[in-house]
């Protein structure tokens, strides 16, 4: 259990490694508008990090016309895809992944994005040399805040839950990890964490 090969760090991608949360908020706002729904962008922004299915229920309620769900989700995908060629990593994101890999961590991406969207983010991030495994919304039945994505990521990394660290940017990430007490630590972003890494859970696998 103390082997360095049995330690992984799982990263959410949108908002954690990529500067995409506001792009998603705008795309969802327009998708809702096209289907006749007025949803405040602030409410949408707070829901970013959920999978599309959970986000729709969270914002439109259980009594919504579910026949519209597919059309709204498709509209969001089409609108957001317009940004693919311009997606930008957060400062220090690629360096953080490589720093973790160089310390012996298995670096795993656990994203609520669909595969095409995640592919665009990975291309923009440019750090595949540091990534051990990847999982996305297409691989699970239930999205965040359900634990399915985290559980699948752990299986793909062949790492037990008690030998893994999850890094995310929303309360939905915390809930997906079943951390009722909240996050262990909070940092300003991927450019901030490396300066504190020796005092963090990422200091060294096996510690």
N, C-alpha and C positions, 0 to 999 in steps of 0.2 A: 504493500500500500504506500510505502514511502518512496517507491521508484519514481525517478524524474519522468519516465515515460507514461506514468499514470496521473498526469496533472494537465489540466486544460483551462484555458481562459476563453469564455464564450462572449462574443461581442454582438449586441444588437447593431444594426447598420444605420438605418434612417435616424438622423438626429444625434447619433452617438459617434459615428465615423464620417457621416456625410451631412452636408448643409442642405437638407431637403425638407425639413418639417413644414416650413412656410409654403414651399411649392406644393406640397400635398394639401395643405389647408386651402389654398386658392383653387386647386383642381377639384377638390371635393365641393367647395362652395359653388363653383360653376356647374358641376354635375347635378347638385341638388336644385339649383336654380332652373336648369333645363327641364327638370321634371316637375316644376311648380312648387318646390319647397324653399322656404326662406329659413336658412339656418345661419346663426351668427358665426362669423369666422372665429371669434374667441372660443366658442363652444367646440367648433371643429378642431381647433388647435389643441385643446385640452384632451381630445380623443385620439389624436395622432399617436400611433404606437400600437393601437389595436389592429387586428386584422379587419378586412373590409366587412365581413359578416357581423362581427361584434360592434364595429363602428356604426353601422346602419341602425342596429337595434338600439344602441346607446343614444343616438341623436334623434331618431324618428320614432322610437318606442315599439313595443311589442304589438301594438294594434295597427301598425302601418299596413299599407297595401304591399304585401310581400312580392306581388307580381312585378313591382317596379324595381326590386332589388338588383336584378341582373342588369337592367338598363342603366341604373345609376352607377353601379360598379364599372360597367364597360365605359361609360362616359368619363369617369375618373381616370381609367387606364389610358384612354385615348388622349385626354387633356394633359395628363402627366407625362406621357411619352414624348410630347413636344419638347420637354426639357432634357431628354436623354443625352443629347450631344453637349449639353452645357452643365451637367451635374458637376458639383465641386466638393471635394473632400474638406472636412474641417481641418484647420491647421494642425499639423503634427500627427494626423491619423495614421498614415502609412508608416511613419517612423515608430509610432507606438506599437503597431503590430510586429514590426521587425525587432523591436527591443524585446518584446515578450518572447518571440521565437528564439532570439539569441540567448535568452536565459533558460531555455529548455521547456517552455510551455508549448503545448499544442494549441494553436490559435484556430478557433472555430467561429464562423459567422452563423448567427441564428437570427434570421430576418423574417419579418411578417410580409415582406414583399413577395410578389410572384417571381418566377424564374427569370423572365425577360427583364423585368425591372432590376432584379438583383444583379443580373449580368451587366447591365449598363453601369450600375454603381461600382461593381468590381473593376470594370475597365477604367472608370474615372479614378478609382482609388489607387490602382497600379501597384498592389502589394501581394499578388498571388504567390510570390515566392515565400511569403511568411505564413500562408494559410494552409492548415492541415485538412480541414473539412468544412462543409457548407450545408446548411439546411434552410428551407424557405417555406412559404405558405403552401406551395404545391405539394409538399411532402407530408402534410398533416391534415387531420380532419377538423380540428378546432384551433383557431388562432389565439394569440395573446388577447386577454390575460389568462387563457387556459394554459396549462403546463406542457401541452403536447410538443410545442416547438423546442422547448428546452430539453425535454426528455429525448426527442429524436436527435438533437445535436450531441447529447452525451453518448448516445448509442453509436453515432457515426465516428465519434472520437475514441470510442472504446474506453471511456473514463467514467468511474462512478461519481455520483453527485457530490460526495464528500471530498472529492479531489478536484473540484472545479470551482472557478470564480466566474460570475456573470457580470458584465459591464453594460449598462444601458442608460437611457436618459429620461425614462418616464416611469410613472407609478405602475403602468401596465407591465413593465419589465420586472419590477419587484414582485408583483402579484403572480406572474408566470413562474417565478422561482419559488413561490410559496413562502416568501419571507414576510411573515406577519409583523415582525418588529421593524421592518423597513430596511433601507440600505445600510451596509456596514460603514461606508465612507462616501463622501461627496467631493467631486473635483470640478473645476471650471470647464474642463474639456480635455480632448486628447493631447493638447499641447501642454497642459498643466500637470497631468499625471506623471510623466517621466521624471520630473524634478522631485516628486515625492515617492517614487517607486520603491526605493530601498526601505521605506517605512510603511509600505502598503502590503496587501495580501499578495501582490505580484512580485515581491522581492526575490523569491526563488521557489520553484516547485519543490515540494517535499518538506518545506518549513512548516 
